[in-house]
Amino acid sequence: MTSRPAKIRIVVLVIAGLLLWMSLYLYLPTLPLYVQSIESNLAVVGAILAMNGLWQMLGRFPFGIASDLTGRRRPFVIGGLLLGSIGAWMMGGASTSTELFIGRSLTGISACAWVPLMVAFSSLFKPEEAIKAASLLTLASSVGRILGTAGTGFINEWSGGFQLAFQLASATALIAALLMAFYPEKRNAQLKIMNPDQIGHLVVRPDVLIPTLMSAVLQYGDWAATFSFIPLLAEQFGATDQYQSARLSFNMLMMIAGNFMATPLAVRLGQRRVIVICFLLMAVGVGMAAVGASLGILFASQLFIGLSIGISYPVLMGMSIQQVDESQRSTAMGVHQSVYALGVFGGPWLSGILADAVGIPVMFAITAAAILLAGAGLLQLLPGRRPRKRRRALLG
């Protein structure tokens, strides 16, 4: 039975996780349009959007190592939130591409706070409940995302511009940082300092690396489509800011539905089958964007993409840490989130270069095919199956 202090910690971290992602998503539905209003070159637009993923990729692993070395989670969460507040404010007042690059980079570093936050949360549960813990906090993050995205269009229309959404995002991150300042954290008394050889061994462990690479591929598809070039394609069909908010909010709703489905599906079907389903869903969703000749089809594509991410994210994250010692979990989580951030970075960047060369629809077709091929290859490298009873135990 969970103690009262543990329940308080769980509630605080759930609220902090919700506010973190709300702050990062308040301006996201129309961010590509805002960037394009300052910089018209699609390759540069993609590069600016990709700064979020680049700094997640570069920052999450060091965040995890530093958190394990100090035995602290709270200072890194607070630091990330403060950087996110500064980055959102800077983007809202930007007049040049350089300012957008810097602001988007800071919000990317802010997302690194998710590593110690997730580890602090999972430490409140039994090790065999890793996927359950990941699903619960991921659900909170999805609620934060949908609260952020749902109002963007109305905020833009009411204020007559893009800036207010950035200012609200900045304030939300500050509130979350203040909340975490009162989080009752105890330093890890069983701290084990990993040497470079141990870190290298952890990085290449198949049970850590393969689920992480799978997550990177799925994130690539999601960020190439949902958060980067579907908004620009929809604008060509006459989409309003309200449509962009509704489309992304629907995507978030499907993510939440996927979060609820993740653990039951993994128990019933097994992790491998669930992963196969997620890759198929992502390829279908991106493929619909390739042939989508209407706003309705683009909207419907979010059903498949949202479910794919909603189911796969907690399952793959839980798989990547469930066999790792508690003292090394921040490092393992940093590995997972740094590597999958390759997809968050590569999605906007590479798809922007490709879209500038061959057009947005053809880029989506190539992306859908690449997702299927990568998924099939990585599935062959995934560590072998466990007996069903053992699998049930691991899932809690």
C-alpha positions as CSV (number, residue, x, y, z in Angstrom):
1,M,0.0,0.0,0.0
2,T,1.3,3.4,-0.9
3,S,2.1,5.7,2.1
4,R,0.7,9.2,2.4
5,P,4.1,11.0,1.8
6,A,4.6,8.9,-1.4
7,K,1.0,9.8,-2.5
8,I,1.9,13.5,-2.0
9,R,5.0,13.1,-4.1
10,I,3.1,11.3,-6.8
11,V,0.6,14.1,-7.0
12,V,3.2,16.8,-7.1
13,L,5.2,15.1,-9.9
14,V,2.0,14.4,-11.9
15,I,1.1,18.1,-11.8
16,A,4.7,19.2,-12.6
17,G,4.7,16.8,-15.6
18,L,1.4,18.2,-16.8
19,L,2.6,21.8,-16.5
20,L,5.9,21.0,-18.1
21,W,4.3,19.7,-21.3
22,M,1.5,22.3,-21.3
23,S,4.2,25.0,-21.3
24,L,6.0,23.3,-24.3
25,Y,2.7,22.8,-26.3
26,L,0.8,26.1,-25.8
27,Y,2.2,27.6,-28.9
28,L,3.0,24.4,-30.8
29,P,-0.1,24.1,-33.2
30,T,0.8,27.3,-35.0
31,L,4.6,27.3,-34.4
32,P,5.5,26.3,-37.9
33,L,3.3,29.1,-39.3
34,Y,4.8,31.6,-36.9
35,V,8.3,30.5,-37.9
36,Q,7.4,30.7,-41.6
37,S,6.1,34.2,-41.1
38,I,9.6,35.2,-40.2
39,E,11.6,32.8,-42.4
40,S,10.2,31.6,-45.7
41,N,12.8,28.9,-46.7
42,L,11.4,25.5,-45.8
43,A,14.8,24.0,-45.1
44,V,15.5,26.8,-42.6
45,V,12.0,26.5,-41.1
46,G,12.7,22.8,-40.6
47,A,16.1,23.5,-39.0
48,I,14.6,25.9,-36.5
49,L,11.8,23.5,-35.6
50,A,14.5,20.8,-35.2
51,M,16.4,22.7,-32.6
52,N,13.9,21.3,-30.0
53,G,15.0,17.8,-30.8
54,L,18.7,18.5,-31.2
55,W,19.0,19.9,-27.7
56,Q,16.9,17.1,-26.3
57,M,19.3,14.7,-27.9
58,L,22.4,16.5,-26.6
59,G,21.0,17.3,-23.2
60,R,19.0,14.4,-21.9
61,F,21.9,12.0,-21.5
62,P,24.0,14.5,-19.5
63,F,20.9,15.4,-17.5
64,G,20.5,11.7,-16.6
65,I,24.2,11.1,-15.7
66,A,24.4,14.3,-13.6
67,S,21.2,13.3,-11.8
68,D,22.6,9.9,-11.0
69,L,25.9,11.3,-9.9
70,T,24.4,13.8,-7.5
71,G,21.5,11.6,-6.4
72,R,19.2,14.5,-7.0
73,R,16.3,14.9,-9.4
74,R,14.6,18.2,-8.3
75,P,17.3,20.7,-9.2
76,F,17.5,19.4,-12.8
77,V,13.7,19.6,-13.2
78,I,13.6,23.1,-11.9
79,G,16.5,24.2,-14.1
80,G,14.8,22.8,-17.2
81,L,11.6,24.5,-16.4
82,L,13.3,27.9,-16.0
83,L,15.1,27.5,-19.3
84,G,11.7,26.7,-20.9
85,S,10.2,29.8,-19.5
86,I,13.0,31.9,-21.0
87,G,12.9,30.2,-24.3
88,A,9.2,30.6,-24.8
89,W,9.4,34.3,-23.9
90,M,12.3,34.8,-26.4
91,M,10.5,33.1,-29.3
92,G,7.4,35.2,-28.6
93,G,9.4,38.4,-29.1
94,A,11.6,37.2,-31.9
95,S,12.1,39.2,-35.1
96,T,14.9,37.1,-36.7
97,S,15.7,33.5,-37.4
98,T,18.6,33.6,-35.0
99,E,16.3,34.6,-32.1
100,L,14.0,31.7,-33.1
101,F,17.0,29.3,-33.2
102,I,18.0,30.3,-29.6
103,G,14.5,30.3,-28.2
104,R,13.7,26.9,-29.7
105,S,17.0,25.5,-28.4
106,L,16.2,26.6,-24.8
107,T,12.8,24.9,-25.0
108,G,14.5,21.8,-26.2
109,I,16.8,21.8,-23.2
110,S,13.7,22.4,-21.0
111,A,12.3,19.1,-22.2
112,C,15.4,17.4,-20.8
113,A,13.7,17.9,-17.4
114,W,11.5,15.0,-18.3
115,V,14.4,12.6,-17.6
116,P,14.8,13.2,-13.9
117,L,11.1,13.8,-13.5
118,M,10.3,10.4,-14.9
119,V,12.9,8.7,-12.8
120,A,11.8,10.5,-9.6
121,F,8.3,9.3,-10.4
122,S,9.2,5.7,-11.3
123,S,11.2,5.4,-8.0
124,L,7.9,5.8,-6.1
125,F,6.8,2.4,-7.6
126,K,8.1,-1.1,-7.5
127,P,10.7,-2.0,-10.2
128,E,8.3,-4.5,-11.8
129,E,5.8,-1.7,-12.2
130,A,8.1,0.3,-14.6
131,I,5.6,0.3,-17.5
132,K,2.7,1.1,-15.2
133,A,4.6,4.1,-13.8
134,A,5.6,5.3,-17.3
135,S,2.0,5.0,-18.5
136,L,0.7,7.1,-15.6
137,L,3.1,10.0,-15.9
138,T,2.8,9.8,-19.7
139,L,-0.9,10.2,-19.3
140,A,-0.4,13.3,-17.2
141,S,2.0,14.7,-19.9
142,S,-0.6,14.0,-22.6
143,V,-3.3,15.8,-20.6
144,G,-0.8,18.8,-20.4
145,R,-0.2,18.6,-24.1
146,I,-3.9,18.7,-24.9
147,L,-4.6,21.5,-22.5
148,G,-1.8,23.4,-24.2
149,T,-2.9,22.8,-27.8
150,A,-6.6,23.1,-27.3
151,G,-6.6,26.9,-26.8
152,T,-3.9,28.0,-29.2
153,G,-6.2,29.0,-32.0
154,F,-8.6,30.9,-29.7
155,I,-5.7,32.6,-28.0
156,N,-4.2,33.7,-31.3
157,E,-7.6,35.0,-32.5
158,W,-8.4,36.8,-29.3
159,S,-5.0,38.5,-29.0
160,G,-4.7,39.1,-32.8
161,G,-1.3,37.5,-33.1
162,F,1.0,34.6,-31.9
163,Q,2.8,36.3,-29.0
164,L,0.3,35.7,-26.1
165,A,0.5,31.9,-26.4
166,F,4.3,32.2,-25.9
167,Q,3.8,34.4,-22.9
168,L,1.3,32.0,-21.3
169,A,3.7,29.1,-21.9
170,S,6.5,31.1,-20.1
171,A,4.3,31.7,-17.1
172,T,3.2,28.0,-17.0
173,A,6.8,26.9,-16.8
174,L,7.5,29.3,-14.0
175,I,4.5,28.0,-12.0
176,A,5.8,24.4,-12.4
177,A,9.3,25.4,-11.3
178,L,7.8,27.0,-8.2
179,L,5.8,23.9,-7.4
180,M,8.9,21.7,-7.7
181,A,10.8,24.0,-5.3
182,F,8.5,22.6,-2.6
183,Y,8.9,18.9,-3.7
184,P,10.1,16.9,-0.6
185,E,13.0,15.1,-2.2
186,K,15.5,12.8,-0.4
187,R,18.9,12.2,-1.8
188,N,19.5,8.7,-3.1
189,A,21.4,7.0,-0.3
190,Q,22.5,4.0,-2.4
191,L,24.3,6.1,-5.0
192,K,26.6,4.2,-7.4
193,I,28.9,6.3,-9.6
194,M,29.2,4.8,-13.1
195,N,32.5,4.9,-14.9
196,P,32.8,5.5,-18.7
197,D,33.0,1.7,-19.3
198,Q,29.8,1.1,-17.3
199,I,28.0,3.9,-19.2
200,G,29.2,2.5,-22.5
201,H,28.0,-0.9,-21.6
202,L,24.6,0.5,-20.6
203,V,24.3,2.4,-23.8
204,V,24.8,-0.7,-26.0
205,R,22.7,-3.1,-23.9
206,P,20.1,-4.5,-26.4
207,D,17.3,-4.3,-23.8
208,V,18.0,-0.5,-23.5
209,L,19.1,0.4,-27.0
210,I,16.7,-1.4,-29.4
211,P,13.5,-0.1,-27.8
212,T,15.1,3.3,-27.8
213,L,15.9,3.2,-31.5
214,M,12.4,2.1,-32.2
215,S,11.0,5.0,-30.3
216,A,13.3,7.3,-32.3
217,V,11.9,6.1,-35.6
218,L,8.3,6.6,-34.4
219,Q,9.2,10.1,-33.1
220,Y,10.7,10.9,-36.4
221,G,7.5,10.2,-38.2
222,D,5.4,12.1,-35.6
223,W,7.6,15.3,-35.7
224,A,8.0,15.3,-39.5
225,A,4.2,15.1,-39.9
226,T,2.1,16.3,-36.9
227,F,4.4,19.1,-35.6
228,S,6.1,20.3,-38.7
229,F,4.7,19.9,-42.2
230,I,1.0,18.8,-41.8
231,P,0.3,22.3,-40.5
232,L,2.0,23.9,-43.6
233,L,0.1,21.5,-45.9
234,A,-3.2,22.2,-44.1
235,E,-2.6,26.0,-44.5
236,Q,-2.4,25.4,-48.3
237,F,-5.9,24.0,-48.1
238,G,-7.1,27.0,-46.2
239,A,-6.9,25.8,-42.6
240,T,-7.5,28.4,-39.8
241,D,-5.7,28.6,-36.5
242,Q,-8.7,27.0,-34.9
243,Y,-8.4,24.0,-37.2
244,Q,-4.7,23.7,-36.4
245,S,-5.5,23.7,-32.7
246,A,-8.3,21.2,-33.1
247,R,-6.2,18.9,-35.3
248,L,-3.3,18.8,-32.8
249,S,-5.7,18.4,-29.8
250,F,-7.3,15.4,-31.6
251,N,-3.8,14.0,-31.9
252,M,-3.3,14.5,-28.2
253,L,-6.7,12.8,-27.4
254,M,-5.6,9.8,-29.4
255,M,-2.3,9.8,-27.5
256,I,-4.2,9.7,-24.2
257,A,-6.4,6.9,-25.5
258,G,-3.2,5.1,-26.5
259,N,-1.7,5.7,-23.0
260,F,-4.8,4.0,-21.5
261,M,-4.5,1.1,-23.9
262,A,-0.7,0.6,-23.6
263,T,-0.5,-1.6,-20.5
264,P,-3.6,-3.8,-21.2
265,L,-2.4,-4.4,-24.8
266,A,1.1,-5.3,-23.7
267,V,-0.2,-7.8,-21.2
268,R,-2.8,-9.3,-23.6
269,L,-0.8,-9.3,-26.9
270,G,2.8,-9.1,-25.7
271,Q,5.3,-6.3,-26.3
272,R,6.4,-7.4,-29.8
273,R,3.0,-7.5,-31.3
274,V,2.1,-4.1,-29.7
275,I,5.3,-2.6,-31.3
276,V,4.4,-4.0,-34.7
277,I,0.9,-2.5,-34.5
278,C,2.4,0.9,-33.5
279,F,4.7,0.9,-36.6
280,L,1.8,0.1,-38.9
281,L,-0.3,2.8,-37.4
282,M,2.4,5.4,-37.8
283,A,3.0,4.4,-41.5
284,V,-0.7,4.6,-42.2
285,G,-1.0,8.0,-40.6
286,V,2.0,9.5,-42.4
287,G,0.9,7.8,-45.7
288,M,-2.5,9.5,-45.4
289,A,-0.8,12.8,-45.2
290,A,1.1,11.9,-48.4
291,V,-2.2,11.4,-50.3
292,G,-4.3,13.8,-48.3
293,A,-6.1,16.2,-50.7
294,S,-8.4,17.7,-48.0
295,L,-8.4,19.0,-44.5
296,G,-10.6,16.0,-43.5
297,I,-8.0,13.4,-44.5
298,L,-5.2,15.4,-42.8
299,F,-7.3,15.5,-39.6
300,A,-8.1,11.8,-39.8
301,S,-4.3,11.0,-40.1
302,Q,-3.9,12.2,-36.5
303,L,-6.0,9.3,-35.3
304,F,-3.4,6.8,-36.4
305,I,-0.3,8.9,-35.5
306,G,-1.7,9.7,-32.1
307,L,-2.5,6.1,-31.2
308,S,0.9,5.0,-32.4
309,I,2.8,7.4,-30.1
310,G,0.3,7.0,-27.2
311,I,0.8,3.3,-27.1
312,S,4.4,3.0,-28.1
313,Y,5.9,5.7,-25.9
314,P,5.2,4.2,-22.4
315,V,5.7,0.6,-23.6
316,L,9.1,1.3,-25.2
317,M,10.2,3.6,-22.4
318,G,9.3,1.0,-19.8
319,M,11.1,-1.7,-21.7
320,S,14.3,0.3,-21.8
321,I,14.6,0.7,-18.0
322,Q,12.7,-2.3,-16.5
323,Q,15.9,-4.5,-16.3
324,V,18.2,-1.6,-15.2
325,D,19.4,-1.2,-11.6
326,E,17.6,1.7,-9.7
327,S,20.9,3.6,-9.3
328,Q,21.5,3.6,-13.0
329,R,17.9,4.4,-14.2
330,S,18.4,8.1,-14.7
331,T,21.4,7.3,-17.0
332,A,19.3,4.7,-18.8
333,M,16.4,7.1,-19.1
334,G,18.8,9.7,-20.4
335,V,20.1,7.2,-23.0
336,H,16.5,6.4,-24.1
337,Q,15.4,10.0,-24.3
338,S,18.6,11.3,-25.9
339,V,18.5,8.7,-28.6
340,Y,14.8,8.9,-29.3
341,A,15.3,12.7,-29.5
342,L,17.2,11.9,-32.7
343,G,13.8,11.4,-34.2
344,V,12.4,14.7,-32.7
345,F,15.4,16.4,-34.3
346,G,15.6,14.5,-37.6
347,G,11.9,14.7,-38.3
348,P,11.7,18.4,-38.9
349,W,15.3,18.8,-40.2
350,L,15.6,16.0,-42.7
351,S,11.9,16.2,-43.8
352,G,12.4,20.0,-44.3
353,I,15.3,19.4,-46.6
354,L,13.4,16.7,-48.5
355,A,10.2,18.8,-48.7
356,D,12.1,21.7,-50.1
357,A,13.6,19.4,-52.8
358,V,10.6,17.2,-53.8
359,G,7.5,18.8,-52.1
360,I,5.7,18.0,-48.9
361,P,3.4,15.1,-50.2
362,V,6.3,13.1,-51.7
363,M,8.3,13.7,-48.6
364,F,5.5,12.1,-46.6
365,A,5.4,9.1,-48.9
366,I,9.1,8.5,-48.5
367,T,8.8,8.9,-44.7
368,A,6.0,6.3,-44.4
369,A,8.0,3.7,-46.4
370,A,11.2,4.4,-44.3
371,I,9.2,3.9,-41.1
372,L,8.1,0.4,-42.2
373,L,11.5,-0.7,-43.3
374,A,13.2,0.6,-40.1
375,G,10.6,-1.0,-37.9
376,A,11.0,-4.4,-39.6
377,G,14.8,-4.3,-39.2
378,L,14.8,-3.3,-35.5
379,L,12.2,-5.9,-34.6
380,Q,14.7,-8.6,-35.6
381,L,17.2,-7.2,-33.1
382,L,14.8,-6.9,-30.2
383,P,15.8,-9.3,-27.3
384,G,13.8,-12.6,-27.2
385,R,10.4,-13.2,-25.7
386,R,9.7,-13.9,-22.1
387,P,7.3,-16.5,-20.8
388,R,3.8,-15.1,-20.5
389,K,3.7,-15.3,-16.7
390,R,7.0,-13.5,-16.4
391,R,5.8,-10.8,-18.8
392,R,2.7,-10.2,-16.7
393,A,4.9,-9.7,-13.6
394,L,7.1,-7.2,-15.4
395,L,4.1,-5.1,-16.5
396,G,2.7,-4.9,-13.0
